[in-house]
Amino acid sequence: MTDPLRIGIAGLGTVGVGVVKIVRQKANLLATRSGRPIEIAAVSARNRDKNRGVSIDGYGWEDDPVKLATREDVDVFVELMGGADGPARAATEAALRAGKDVVTANKAMLAIHGQELAELAESRGHVIRFEAAVAGGIPVVKALTEGLAGNQVTRVMGVMNGTCNYILTRMEESGLPYQTVFDEADKLGYLEADPNLDVGGIDAGHKLALLASIAYGTQVDFGAIELEGIQKISIDDIRTARNMGFRIKLLGVAQMTGRGLEQRMSPCLVPADSPLGQLQGGTNMVVLEGDSVGQIVLRGAGAGEGPTASAVLSDIIEIARGTRLTTFGQPAAGLSRARPARTTTPAPYYLRMKLVDKPGAMAKIATVLGDAGISIDRMRQTQHESGAAPVLIVTHRTDRGSLDIALENFAATGVVQGEPVAIRIEDV
Amino acid sequence: MTDPLRIGIAGLGTVGVGVVKIVRQKANLLATRSGRPIEIAAVSARNRDKNRGVSIDGYGWEDDPVKLATREDVDVFVELMGGADGPARAATEAALRAGKDVVTANKAMLAIHGQELAELAESRGHVIRFEAAVAGGIPVVKALTEGLAGNQVTRVMGVMNGTCNYILTRMEESGLPYQTVFDEADKLGYLEADPNLDVGGIDAGHKLALLASIAYGTQVDFGAIELEGIQKISIDDIRTARNMGFRIKLLGVAQMTGRGLEQRMSPCLVPADSPLGQLQGGTNMVVLEGDSVGQIVLRGAGAGEGPTASAVLSDIIEIARGTRLTTFGQPAAGLSRARPARTTTPAPYYLRMKLVDKPGAMAKIATVLGDAGISIDRMRQTQHESGAAPVLIVTHRTDRGSLDIALENFAATGVVQGEPVAIRIEDV
């Protein structure tokens, strides 16, 4: 056994407390697996005296996470405060400048400042590990960075926000509309303080940006993600999709094309009997596709004390074992700037709209689609509601550009009531 | 960039050729991700001149893999010959004694000699990596050794022989009996030269033994696995199971209990709508359960050129990056000898038997079960065939010992024709 690895934990919320518990309760196991003891040197949080169900008396204390990050007796700074900027970023930078390695669960910080932080770390020979930032307990950063390192990655997909998947699943099961289920989820404490982080797809988008960087050797670029949340998904869409053999998921997709890097986080229809389609409730799933390995599917808890702390510990143990990996799977200084591409990879689309009930309405719609070069796979008109006829169309494979032209031209026909809904059917 | 990592590949079958192709075709990608170029120094195979669809002209050649393993210009010996003993073992030992690291896909060798080889490697500061030995392209060795390192593993399960899962799936889909589907699979080249390695559960058992060692910190002990193949699974069992909402899988389960380490590889009923139950065809799935992380499910191709070569490359890149892991996740010298336990973890069981058609037959069976302390969940008698009544019983949770008593006592009743079939219903 060599010297203990001494960690400093900033942030004692759910995940931080989970990490403290594991380090205390499984000290022998961790030491055996790491080849050295793992010890908590000091901690930092907003409130020292809060009852957390676990004692922090034996550890050093800092009110200021920056102070914690630079303590002499800390080898690894464990950042579990969250937030893209503010104390998390300040303390992480301070830790790296002070010669510490960093383990973080902070997807927002890395999705926005990851390139800069990785360059800072690597220029000084330190590491940043972030398994817990993506899909909770699922070791997907490791699978992609290491397990698939011999592959040209062809596509990365994921359902990585458990709250959104819970809401969509619950809507399907209960038949209740979005707002009702959203309110339920809020009462259950499933939503972030700013719910838009969840239902707007931002949190999941952060995760996708990180995976895309590793997959394609490109600088993390959260701003380039085409982001669409689940707020407009109606119970009608969920029901109709289900009847056609699909489920609606908030799905992240990153793929490199001849035109650049496509990154999107948006509601998609996926076959109900596919692994993604079968994913119910708060569970996460990531699908990794490589030219050699084919398709790898990883599934597990995407949040919660135990799963997230498990991921944090895997990073700490990795460092304790002496493994030194670059942040994004290759030297940060050599990561290219990806040309962001608007989604052009063709796919079938699901369209739902209301047509005014007069002769020739359907013909006008069909003409608009035909003129845009879009052919129709299936079309269904359901029973009328007060003068408007709900129409459902599944197109054959088309590119997003042609679809946007059609969507624009629908308005000019004068037969479409309100906004048509268009949802991509992802080939999973 | 530092010096290249020079590999020597012994065995140029499907996987070896796959590795050669990746190293040739993705040299830049591998160098970028590894931080140094990966070069093939020399190769060895049975026949130098065979057309393999890829040129080996630029590489050194050895007829004798032991010579290859000890070449001055080889840093990592890549063993892809297979076989528990013979040239594979001799060359692996020679490589370790000559100061090389070893990457292997050889589950048989490691399941039988893994402890000894790991001790040899670690006593000299070398590593043995074997991602390709378990579940092909799925990075499960990495997930368990590293991703779940902060967990007390509670159970490891896996469908890890694609050929068996293909046969069982095909039987269900086609309604054809075992022998017919077995012959089909043989014609398609899906079976090992000794088919018992596949259908007898031996190959999958080797994989389970390796995962159990990592999961529980115990010396790999293939001999302790309760092994049962799929040869006795009838189309009746598959149909009946399906009607009750189950599928039959050749499932490996390893779990530590108060009485010791249970390891079994045997046909099991699993719920048809569970991830394991939904696994159709040749795909593999591994389920890892830990006290913190909960359940992690990994799914992907378990065999084939690309997937297996992808796993071999991940190990080679790991070594090129400077990562030095112990073989089984902790120092081999400290691995304990697990007390092998016969399966005692209770489960419901599926029983199928034929009863002679006379009054009181069913009562006798029910009495035997009751006397063994086994209660009946469901019981069904289907239409008679020539004097014998097929009877199907699903028991409540019971331990294997009680079940064995019942199975023995059925014979003494004089009302059971032939051997009753008993299949565990695993709680997945």
Chai-1 contact restraints between the chains, C-beta under 6 A:
chainA,res_idxA,chainB,res_idxB,connection_type,confidence,min_distance_angstrom,max_distance_angstrom,comment,restraint_id
A,I22,B,G150,contact,1.0,0.0,6.0,A-B,restraint_1
A,T32,B,Q330,contact,1.0,0.0,6.0,A-B,restraint_2
A,R33,B,A149,contact,1.0,0.0,6.0,A-B,restraint_3
A,R33,B,G329,contact,1.0,0.0,6.0,A-B,restraint_4
A,R33,B,Q330,contact,1.0,0.0,6.0,A-B,restraint_5
A,G137,B,V293,contact,1.0,0.0,6.0,A-B,restraint_6
A,P139,B,A143,contact,1.0,0.0,6.0,A-B,restraint_7
A,P139,B,G147,contact,1.0,0.0,6.0,A-B,restraint_8
A,K142,B,E146,contact,1.0,0.0,6.0,A-B,restraint_9
A,K142,B,G147,contact,1.0,0.0,6.0,A-B,restraint_10
A,A143,B,P139,contact,1.0,0.0,6.0,A-B,restraint_11
A,E146,B,K142,contact,1.0,0.0,6.0,A-B,restraint_12
A,E146,B,S314,contact,1.0,0.0,6.0,A-B,restraint_13
A,G147,B,P139,contact,1.0,0.0,6.0,A-B,restraint_14
A,G147,B,K142,contact,1.0,0.0,6.0,A-B,restraint_15
A,G147,B,S314,contact,1.0,0.0,6.0,A-B,restraint_16
A,A149,B,R33,contact,1.0,0.0,6.0,A-B,restraint_17
A,A149,B,S314,contact,1.0,0.0,6.0,A-B,restraint_18
A,A149,B,I317,contact,1.0,0.0,6.0,A-B,restraint_19
A,G150,B,I22,contact,1.0,0.0,6.0,A-B,restraint_20
A,G150,B,S310,contact,1.0,0.0,6.0,A-B,restraint_21
A,G150,B,L313,contact,1.0,0.0,6.0,A-B,restraint_22
A,G150,B,S314,contact,1.0,0.0,6.0,A-B,restraint_23
A,N151,B,S310,contact,1.0,0.0,6.0,A-B,restraint_24
A,S292,B,G306,contact,1.0,0.0,6.0,A-B,restraint_25
A,S292,B,A309,contact,1.0,0.0,6.0,A-B,restraint_26
A,S292,B,S310,contact,1.0,0.0,6.0,A-B,restraint_27
A,V293,B,G137,contact,1.0,0.0,6.0,A-B,restraint_28
A,V293,B,P307,contact,1.0,0.0,6.0,A-B,restraint_29
A,V293,B,S310,contact,1.0,0.0,6.0,A-B,restraint_30
A,G294,B,A301,contact,1.0,0.0,6.0,A-B,restraint_31
A,G294,B,P307,contact,1.0,0.0,6.0,A-B,restraint_32
A,I296,B,G300,contact,1.0,0.0,6.0,A-B,restraint_33
A,V297,B,R299,contact,1.0,0.0,6.0,A-B,restraint_34
A,L298,B,L298,contact,1.0,0.0,6.0,A-B,restraint_35
A,R299,B,V297,contact,1.0,0.0,6.0,A-B,restraint_36
A,G300,B,I296,contact,1.0,0.0,6.0,A-B,restraint_37
A,A301,B,G294,contact,1.0,0.0,6.0,A-B,restraint_38
A,G306,B,S292,contact,1.0,0.0,6.0,A-B,restraint_39
A,P307,B,V293,contact,1.0,0.0,6.0,A-B,restraint_40
A,P307,B,G294,contact,1.0,0.0,6.0,A-B,restraint_41
A,A309,B,S292,contact,1.0,0.0,6.0,A-B,restraint_42
A,S310,B,G150,contact,1.0,0.0,6.0,A-B,restraint_43
A,S310,B,N151,contact,1.0,0.0,6.0,A-B,restraint_44
A,S310,B,S292,contact,1.0,0.0,6.0,A-B,restraint_45
A,S310,B,V293,contact,1.0,0.0,6.0,A-B,restraint_46
A,L313,B,G150,contact,1.0,0.0,6.0,A-B,restraint_47
A,S314,B,E146,contact,1.0,0.0,6.0,A-B,restraint_48
A,S314,B,G147,contact,1.0,0.0,6.0,A-B,restraint_49
A,S314,B,A149,contact,1.0,0.0,6.0,A-B,restraint_50
A,S314,B,G150,contact,1.0,0.0,6.0,A-B,restraint_51
A,I317,B,A149,contact,1.0,0.0,6.0,A-B,restraint_52
A,T323,B,T323,contact,1.0,0.0,6.0,A-B,restraint_53
A,G329,B,R33,contact,1.0,0.0,6.0,A-B,restraint_54
A,Q330,B,T32,contact,1.0,0.0,6.0,A-B,restraint_55
A,Q330,B,R33,contact,1.0,0.0,6.0,A-B,restraint_56
